[in-house]
Amino acid sequence: MSDSKKVIVYSTTWCGFCKMAKQYFDSKKIAYTEVNIEEDEAAARQIVEETGQMGVPVIRIGKEVIVGFDRPKIDAALAA
C-alpha cells in the first residue's frame, strides 16, 4: 500500500462501530493510525468541518473519507 493509501481512523473509546472498523483492518493486516477525537479536539473540529458529521468512526483512506463503518466503501477505497 502506497503512502497515498494511508489509513486513519478517527474514533472514540466508547464507539462500537469504531472498534469493529479497527478489528476489520486488523483482520486484513492493514496498518492504520488511530486518532482519538475525545483527546484531540483539533482533529475532532477538522473532521466535523470536513464531513459536516458529528458521528464516528470517520475513516480516511488516501484522499477518500468514509463516515461510519461501511465495509463496501472501505473495501472499494482500499482497492482503488
N, CA and C of each residue as an Amber inpcrd file, in Angstrom:
protein
   240
   0.8460000  -1.1740000   0.0000000   0.0000000   0.0000000   0.0000000
   0.8940000   1.2400000   0.0000000   0.6380000   2.1110000  -0.9270000
   1.4600000   3.3110000  -1.0230000   1.0580000   4.3160000   0.0470000
   1.8770000   5.3260000   0.2210000   1.6000000   6.3530000   1.2170000
   0.2870000   7.0630000   0.9250000  -0.0900000   7.1330000  -0.3600000
  -1.3360000   7.7990000  -0.7130000  -2.5470000   7.0030000  -0.2170000
  -2.3330000   5.7550000   0.1730000  -3.4060000   4.9220000   0.7030000
  -3.3320000   4.8040000   2.2250000  -2.6750000   5.7340000   2.8630000
  -2.5670000   5.7230000   4.3100000  -3.9700000   5.7120000   4.9280000
  -4.1440000   4.9030000   5.9780000  -5.4480000   4.7570000   6.6180000
  -5.4050000   5.4240000   7.9960000  -6.3830000   6.2970000   8.2310000
  -6.5310000   6.9500000   9.5310000  -7.9560000   6.6960000  10.0140000
  -8.0760000   6.2510000  11.2580000  -9.3890000   6.0200000  11.8640000
  -9.5800000   7.0410000  12.9840000 -10.5420000   7.9380000  12.7960000
 -10.8990000   8.9090000  13.8280000 -11.9950000   8.2510000  14.6630000
 -11.7490000   8.0940000  15.9590000 -12.6550000   7.2960000  16.7790000
 -12.7610000   7.8380000  18.1970000 -13.6060000   7.1610000  18.9840000
 -13.7240000   7.4240000  20.4150000 -13.5860000   6.0830000  21.1370000
 -13.3930000   6.1420000  22.4340000 -13.2180000   4.9110000  23.2020000
 -14.5230000   4.1380000  23.3620000 -15.6580000   4.8140000  23.3030000
 -16.9470000   4.1840000  23.5760000 -17.6900000   3.7160000  22.3290000
 -17.1500000   3.9590000  21.1510000 -17.8580000   3.7050000  19.8920000
 -17.6900000   2.2490000  19.4360000 -18.7890000   1.5060000  19.4220000
 -18.7560000   0.1110000  18.9800000 -18.3600000  -0.0380000  17.5220000
 -18.8560000   0.8540000  16.6550000 -18.5130000   0.7620000  15.2370000
 -17.0460000   1.0940000  14.9980000 -16.4770000   1.9510000  15.8550000
 -15.0390000   2.2460000  15.7680000 -14.2410000   0.9740000  16.0560000
 -14.6440000   0.2630000  17.1050000 -13.9680000  -0.9890000  17.4500000
 -14.0830000  -1.9930000  16.3070000 -15.2810000  -2.0760000  15.7000000
 -15.4760000  -3.0010000  14.5820000 -14.5830000  -2.6280000  13.3990000
 -14.4640000  -1.3410000  13.1150000 -13.6240000  -0.8980000  11.9950000
 -12.1640000  -1.2600000  12.2520000 -11.6890000  -1.0230000  13.4700000
 -10.2920000  -1.3340000  13.7880000 -10.0540000  -2.8420000  13.7350000
 -11.0150000  -3.6340000  14.2120000 -10.8830000  -5.0930000  14.1350000
 -10.8530000  -5.5470000  12.6800000 -11.6450000  -4.8890000  11.8420000
 -11.6800000  -5.2260000  10.4190000 -10.3120000  -4.9750000   9.7760000
  -9.7320000  -3.8070000  10.0390000  -8.4020000  -3.5160000   9.4950000
  -7.3690000  -4.4920000  10.0460000  -7.4550000  -4.7920000  11.3400000
  -6.5250000  -5.7600000  11.9400000  -6.6540000  -7.1230000  11.2620000
  -7.8840000  -7.5620000  11.0070000  -8.0990000  -8.8830000  10.4040000
  -7.5400000  -8.9550000   8.9890000  -7.4980000  -7.8090000   8.3060000
  -6.9540000  -7.7580000   6.9500000  -5.4730000  -7.3670000   6.9430000
  -4.9020000  -7.2370000   8.1460000  -3.4920000  -6.8620000   8.3050000
  -3.1770000  -5.5370000   7.6040000  -4.1000000  -4.5800000   7.7620000
  -3.9340000  -3.2480000   7.1870000  -3.5510000  -2.2950000   8.3150000
  -2.3860000  -1.6860000   8.1640000  -1.9130000  -0.7370000   9.1800000
  -2.7590000   0.5260000   9.1140000  -3.0400000   1.0870000  10.2820000
  -3.7870000   2.3400000  10.3420000  -3.2970000   3.1530000  11.5250000
  -3.5850000   4.4370000  11.4460000  -3.3040000   5.3320000  12.5540000
  -4.6370000   5.6560000  13.1980000  -4.6990000   5.5460000  14.5160000
  -5.9290000   5.8810000  15.2290000  -5.7900000   7.2630000  15.8540000
  -6.8170000   8.0920000  15.6580000  -6.8640000   9.4060000  16.2830000
  -8.1010000   9.4260000  17.1730000  -7.8830000   9.5110000  18.4810000
  -8.9820000   9.5620000  19.4350000  -9.4700000  11.0030000  19.5210000
 -10.6670000  11.2550000  18.9750000 -11.1530000  12.6380000  18.9320000
 -11.6700000  13.1170000  20.2780000 -11.7710000  12.2280000  21.2680000
 -12.0910000  12.6800000  22.6280000 -10.8900000  13.4270000  23.2070000
  -9.6990000  13.0190000  22.8230000  -8.4700000  13.6200000  23.3470000
  -7.8970000  14.6920000  22.4270000  -8.2380000  14.6430000  21.1410000
  -7.6790000  15.5710000  20.1510000  -8.7960000  16.4550000  19.6030000
  -9.0510000  17.5560000  20.3060000 -10.1550000  18.4310000  19.9170000
  -9.9500000  19.0630000  18.5490000  -8.7040000  19.3540000  18.1950000
  -8.4250000  19.9450000  16.8790000  -8.8070000  18.9670000  15.7740000
  -8.4810000  17.7000000  15.9520000  -8.8450000  16.6820000  14.9580000
 -10.3620000  16.5310000  14.8880000 -11.0300000  16.5870000  16.0420000
 -12.4930000  16.4800000  16.0660000 -13.1190000  17.6240000  15.2720000
 -12.6420000  18.8470000  15.4940000 -13.1700000  20.0090000  14.7540000
 -12.9070000  19.8580000  13.2590000 -11.7060000  19.4080000  12.9030000
 -11.3450000  19.2600000  11.4960000 -12.2790000  18.2720000  10.7980000
 -12.5620000  17.1490000  11.4490000 -13.4250000  16.1310000  10.8490000
 -14.8500000  16.6450000  10.6810000 -15.3650000  17.3650000  11.6780000
 -16.7180000  17.9210000  11.5690000 -16.7720000  18.9380000  10.4350000
 -15.7500000  19.7960000  10.3290000 -15.7200000  20.7870000   9.2480000
 -15.6510000  20.0970000   7.8860000 -14.8650000  19.0430000   7.7950000
 -14.6530000  18.3700000   6.5200000 -15.8620000  17.5540000   6.0850000
 -16.5260000  16.8990000   7.0360000 -17.6070000  15.9800000   6.6840000
 -18.9980000  16.5280000   6.9590000 -19.0870000  17.5320000   7.8410000
 -20.3920000  18.0180000   8.2520000 -21.0900000  17.0490000   9.1920000
 -20.3730000  16.0310000   9.6470000 -20.9410000  14.9830000  10.5000000
 -20.3020000  15.0180000  11.8750000 -21.0760000  14.6220000  12.8780000
 -20.5500000  14.5260000  14.2270000 -20.2530000  13.0730000  14.5960000
 -20.6370000  12.1390000  13.7360000 -20.5170000  10.7230000  14.0620000
 -19.1200000  10.1750000  13.8760000 -18.8800000   9.0530000  14.5270000
 -17.6440000   8.3010000  14.3690000 -18.0180000   6.8510000  14.0910000
 -17.1710000   6.0710000  13.4910000 -15.8370000   6.4690000  13.0570000
 -15.8700000   7.2750000  11.7650000 -14.8260000   8.0410000  11.5870000
 -14.5400000   8.6510000  10.2890000 -13.2320000   8.0190000   9.8530000
 -13.2540000   7.4480000   8.6600000 -12.0950000   6.7020000   8.1660000
 -11.5740000   7.3880000   6.9150000 -10.3000000   7.7360000   6.9430000
  -9.6620000   8.3350000   5.7740000  -8.7500000   7.2730000   5.1590000
  -9.0050000   6.9900000   3.8950000  -8.1560000   6.0610000   3.1410000
  -7.6400000   6.8360000   1.9500000  -6.3630000   7.2010000   2.0060000
  -5.8300000   8.0920000   0.9790000  -6.5720000   9.4110000   1.0440000
  -7.1870000   9.7980000  -0.0640000  -7.9350000  11.0570000  -0.1070000
  -9.4190000  10.8570000   0.1690000  -9.8620000   9.5980000   0.2380000
 -11.2810000   9.3140000   0.4560000 -11.6200000   9.3250000   1.9410000
 -12.7710000   9.9180000   2.2590000 -13.2390000   9.9830000   3.6460000
 -14.5650000   9.2300000   3.7250000 -14.6330000   8.2820000   4.6450000
 -15.8260000   7.4560000   4.8270000 -16.3400000   7.7000000   6.2410000
 -17.6190000   8.0530000   6.3460000 -18.2310000   8.2640000   7.6600000
 -18.9700000   6.9810000   8.0250000 -18.6120000   6.4210000   9.1810000
 -19.2340000   5.1870000   9.6260000 -18.4360000   3.9680000   9.1860000
 -18.8210000   2.8170000   9.7240000 -18.1630000   1.5620000   9.3610000
 -18.9160000   0.9690000   8.1860000 -18.5390000   1.4010000   6.9860000
 -19.1870000   0.9870000   5.7390000 -18.2140000   0.0650000   4.9990000
 -18.3400000  -1.2230000   5.2590000 -17.3800000  -2.1920000   4.7200000
 -17.2500000  -2.1400000   3.1900000 -18.3600000  -2.0890000   2.4310000
 -18.2020000  -1.9980000   0.9650000 -17.4280000  -0.7570000   0.5210000
 -17.6800000   0.3920000   1.1460000 -16.9400000   1.6120000   0.7820000
 -15.4640000   1.4930000   1.1830000 -15.2130000   0.8840000   2.3510000
 -13.8320000   0.6940000   2.7960000 -13.0940000  -0.1970000   1.8080000
 -13.7080000  -1.3260000   1.4400000 -13.0780000  -2.2470000   0.5040000
 -12.8190000  -1.5870000  -0.8490000 -13.7790000  -0.7970000  -1.3190000
 -13.6150000  -0.1060000  -2.6040000 -12.4780000   0.9120000  -2.5340000
 -12.3870000   1.6400000  -1.4150000 -11.3330000   2.6350000  -1.2720000
  -9.9600000   1.9610000  -1.1920000  -9.8920000   0.8220000  -0.5240000
  -8.6160000   0.1090000  -0.4210000  -8.1930000  -0.4530000  -1.7750000
  -9.1730000  -0.8570000  -2.5850000  -8.8670000  -1.4840000  -3.8730000
  -8.5630000  -0.4620000  -4.9590000  -9.0240000   0.7690000  -4.7730000
  -8.8700000   1.8000000  -5.8240000  -7.4230000   2.1580000  -6.0630000
